[in-house]
Amino acid sequence: MLPVAVLASQGVWAQIGMLPPVSTWREYRENDDGFVVRVPNAVKAREWRDAGRPAGYYVTGNPQQSFSVLAIRWPSGMRAGKDAAAIAEETTKRALTGMKPEKVERDEPQDCGEGVPGRSLRARLPDDIIYAARVCVTSGNVYRVEAFVEAAQWEEADLNVKTFLESFKPLRR
């Protein structure tokens, strides 16, 4: 017979749902905000605002491994002459400032595919949360593709995080 603690934890997992294996994840395509990404389960979408700019917010995962895409509608004509690399850096700085990380482990330029400039991030947040993200800048949108994972789950979640972040592709440059 299993100890009560094990049974209780199994009951919790049944309620929040374990994530399916990466091999079963499906493609999620958002034509209005112009991106595609692989997801483990249903995506919840809602309107959002980021620094006063309209955005679409798309979230999936579970409480221990939360994945989201924030599609900030920020056309290049409204960026005060800043190039895509500067916008990626500004967006990264704003996101990290708002989260108040204990330690930033990675913040470096990264190509988001097909010449779309961006940044790659990883930070340890308060409450033992690991934050991993990509910021990608196209001519019409700025995307924050993010994963929030409990630190104790990081090793188990690593493949899920990589799959989610690396599968993100903007549909328009």
Secondary structure, 3 states (H helix, E strand, C coil): CCCHHHHHHHHHHHHHCCCCCHHHCEEEEECCCCEEEEECCCCEEEEEEECCEEEEEEEEEECCEEEEEEEEECCHHHCCCCCHHHHHHHHHHHHHHHHCCCEEEEEEEEECCCCCEEEEEEEEECCCEEEEEEEEECCCEEEEEEEEEEHHHHHHHHHHHHHHHHHCEECCC
